[in-house]
Amino acid sequence: MRRQLPAEGRILVSACLAGRACAYDGSARPDETILRLVADGRAVLVCPEEEGGLTTPRPAAEVQADGRVLTMDGRDVSEEYRTGAEIAVDRARQNGCAAAVLKARSPACGCGAVYDGTFTHTLTDRDGITAAALKRAGVEIFTDEDVF
């Protein structure tokens, strides 16, 4: 479902959507809506994975049924994801962001659906670690797939 972003105010955004090469595979995921927010000076960038201490590129990771985040090779990166989520919440508060646009299906940023932890490209109804933390902080979450 496509939704309209707030017309005013700063918006927290996944840095990969603003063209920063910080996705797990070292790529960027530029989005036209986000690039307009950047050009207008409204975007506040965050990459929870990098800011939580993970490198780029990094192994693919998924949220497990028990809430832990594991890489494909079994490394537990839950602490890095939690740290990145805390940084994102702090950044949203410091910049007065009442809304965020996050990368869909990401284990950090996914909202409403993320991969299920089996590394089989199977989605489950769950939020990523950062999206969940931002929701608890009262930030309205959008994904790159539902904004215009």
C-alpha positions as CSV (number, residue, x, y, z in Angstrom):
1,M,0.0,0.0,0.0
2,R,1.5,3.3,-1.1
3,R,1.5,6.1,1.5
4,Q,2.3,9.7,1.5
5,L,5.2,10.9,3.6
6,P,4.7,13.8,6.0
7,A,4.9,17.1,4.1
8,E,7.2,18.8,6.6
9,G,9.9,17.9,9.0
10,R,13.0,15.7,8.9
11,I,12.8,12.1,8.1
12,L,15.2,9.3,9.2
13,V,16.2,7.2,6.2
14,S,18.2,4.1,5.5
15,A,21.5,5.4,4.1
16,C,21.5,2.8,1.3
17,L,18.3,4.4,0.0
18,A,20.1,7.8,-0.2
19,G,22.8,6.2,-2.5
20,R,25.4,5.3,0.1
21,A,27.1,1.9,-0.6
22,C,26.4,0.4,2.7
23,A,24.0,-2.5,2.0
24,Y,25.3,-5.9,3.1
25,D,26.8,-6.7,-0.3
26,G,28.5,-3.3,-0.6
27,S,25.9,-1.8,-2.9
28,A,23.6,1.2,-2.7
29,R,19.9,1.1,-3.2
30,P,19.1,4.6,-4.3
31,D,15.4,5.6,-4.3
32,E,14.1,8.7,-6.1
33,T,11.8,9.7,-3.2
34,I,14.7,9.5,-0.8
35,L,17.0,11.4,-3.1
36,R,14.4,14.2,-3.2
37,L,14.4,14.3,0.6
38,V,18.2,14.5,0.6
39,A,18.1,17.3,-1.9
40,D,15.5,19.2,0.2
41,G,17.7,18.8,3.3
42,R,15.0,16.7,5.1
43,A,16.8,13.3,5.2
44,V,18.7,12.2,8.3
45,L,20.8,9.2,7.2
46,V,21.4,6.1,9.3
47,C,22.9,2.6,8.5
48,P,22.2,0.6,11.7
49,E,24.4,-2.3,10.6
50,E,27.5,-0.1,10.0
51,E,26.8,2.1,13.0
52,G,26.4,-0.9,15.1
53,G,29.9,-2.0,14.3
54,L,29.5,-4.3,11.2
55,T,31.7,-3.8,8.1
56,T,30.6,-3.3,4.5
57,P,30.4,-5.7,2.7
58,R,29.3,-8.2,5.4
59,P,27.7,-11.6,5.3
60,A,24.0,-11.8,4.8
61,A,22.1,-11.9,8.1
62,E,18.5,-12.8,9.1
63,V,16.4,-12.5,12.2
64,Q,15.8,-15.8,13.8
65,A,12.5,-17.0,15.4
66,D,14.0,-16.3,18.8
67,G,14.9,-12.7,17.9
68,R,18.6,-13.3,17.5
69,V,20.3,-12.1,14.3
70,L,22.6,-14.6,12.7
71,T,24.8,-14.5,9.6
72,M,24.5,-17.1,7.0
73,D,27.6,-18.8,8.4
74,G,26.1,-18.8,12.0
75,R,27.8,-15.8,13.6
76,D,25.6,-14.1,16.1
77,V,25.5,-10.3,15.3
78,S,22.5,-9.5,17.6
79,E,24.5,-7.1,19.7
80,E,25.6,-5.1,16.7
81,Y,22.0,-4.9,15.4
82,R,20.8,-3.8,18.8
83,T,23.5,-1.1,19.1
84,G,22.7,0.1,15.6
85,A,19.0,0.3,16.5
86,E,19.8,2.4,19.6
87,I,21.8,4.8,17.5
88,A,19.0,5.1,15.0
89,V,16.5,5.9,17.8
90,D,18.8,8.4,19.3
91,R,19.4,10.0,15.9
92,A,15.7,10.2,15.2
93,R,15.1,11.9,18.6
94,Q,18.0,14.4,18.2
95,N,16.7,15.4,14.8
96,G,13.0,15.5,15.6
97,C,12.2,12.8,13.1
98,A,8.6,11.6,13.6
99,A,8.9,9.3,10.5
100,A,11.4,7.0,9.0
101,V,11.8,5.4,5.5
102,L,13.6,2.1,5.8
103,K,14.8,-0.6,3.4
104,A,12.1,-3.3,3.1
105,R,12.8,-6.8,4.2
106,S,16.2,-5.9,5.8
107,P,16.9,-7.7,9.1
108,A,17.5,-4.2,10.6
109,C,15.1,-2.0,8.7
110,G,12.4,-4.3,7.4
111,C,8.9,-3.3,8.5
112,G,6.1,-5.9,8.6
113,A,8.0,-8.6,6.7
114,V,11.6,-9.8,7.0
115,Y,13.3,-13.0,5.9
116,D,12.6,-15.8,8.4
117,G,16.1,-16.9,9.4
118,T,16.3,-19.9,7.2
119,F,18.2,-18.2,4.4
120,T,15.6,-19.6,1.9
121,H,14.2,-16.2,0.9
122,T,11.1,-17.0,2.9
123,L,9.3,-14.0,4.4
124,T,7.7,-13.9,7.8
125,D,5.5,-11.2,9.5
126,R,8.0,-9.5,11.7
127,D,9.9,-6.2,11.9
128,G,13.6,-5.8,11.7
129,I,15.5,-4.9,14.8
130,T,15.8,-1.1,14.1
131,A,12.2,-0.8,12.7
132,A,10.9,-2.4,15.9
133,A,12.9,-0.1,18.1
134,L,11.8,3.0,16.2
135,K,8.2,1.9,16.4
136,R,8.6,1.5,20.2
137,A,10.0,5.1,20.2
138,G,6.9,6.4,18.5
139,V,8.4,6.9,15.0
140,E,6.1,6.2,12.1
141,I,7.7,3.7,9.8
142,F,7.6,3.5,6.0
143,T,9.5,1.3,3.7
144,D,11.0,2.2,0.3
145,E,8.3,0.1,-1.3
146,D,5.4,2.0,0.2
147,V,6.2,5.7,-0.1
148,F,5.5,8.2,-2.9
